[in-house]
Amino acid sequence: MREEITFNIEDLIEVLYPCHIEYILKNWRQKEQYIQPYLEKKNSKIHAFIR
């Protein structure tokens, strides 16, 4: 059985270089269900990477 891994993308944005965040978002399958709550926040840091 495979365990689900969860993380906070906004926390990662604070500690990784922008190119790493872009790589993660580009190659992350089924990311929409995980990042949707962040996209709904107007002040979310993810808006700098997803427009």
Contact map, one row per residue, 1 for C-alpha under 8 A:
111000000000000000000000000000000000000000000000000
111100000000000000000000000000000000000000000000000
111110000000000000000000000000000000000000000000000
011111000000000000000000000000000000000000000000000
001111100000000000000000000000000000000000000000000
000111110000000000000000000000000000000000000000000
000011111000000000000000000000000000000000000000000
000001111111000000000000000000000000000000000000000
000000111111100000000000000000000010000000000100000
000000011111110000000000000000000000000000011100000
000000011111111000000000000000000000000000000000000
000000011111111100001000000000000000000000000000000
000000001111111111001000000000000000000000001100000
000000000111111100000000000000000000000000000000000
000000000011111110000000000000000000000000000000000
000000000001111111011000000000000000000000000000000
000000000000101111111000000000000000000000000000000
000000000000100111111100000000000000000000000000000
000000000000000011111110000000000000000000000000000
000000000000000111111111000000000000000000000000000
000000000001100111111111100000000000000000000000100
000000000000000001111111110000000000000000000000100
000000000000000000111111111000000000000000000000000
000000000000000000011111111100000000000000000000000
000000000000000000001111111100100000000000000000000
000000000000000000000111111100000000000000000000000
000000000000000000000011111110000000000000000000000
000000000000000000000001111111100000000000000000000
000000000000000000000000001111100000000000000000000
000000000000000000000000000111111100000000000000000
000000000000000000000000100111111110000000000000000
000000000000000000000000000001111111000000000000000
000000000000000000000000000001111111000000000000000
000000000000000000000000000001111111100000000000000
000000001000000000000000000000111111111000000000000
000000000000000000000000000000011111111100000000000
000000000000000000000000000000000111111110000000000
000000000000000000000000000000000011111110010100000
000000000000000000000000000000000011111111010110000
000000000000000000000000000000000001111111000000000
000000000000000000000000000000000000111111110000000
000000000000000000000000000000000000001111110000000
000000000000000000000000000000000000000011111010000
000000000100000000000000000000000000011011111110000
000000000100100000000000000000000000000000111111100
000000001100100000000000000000000000011000011111110
000000000000000000000000000000000000001000111111111
000000000000000000000000000000000000000000001111111
000000000000000000001100000000000000000000001111111
000000000000000000000000000000000000000000000111111
000000000000000000000000000000000000000000000011111
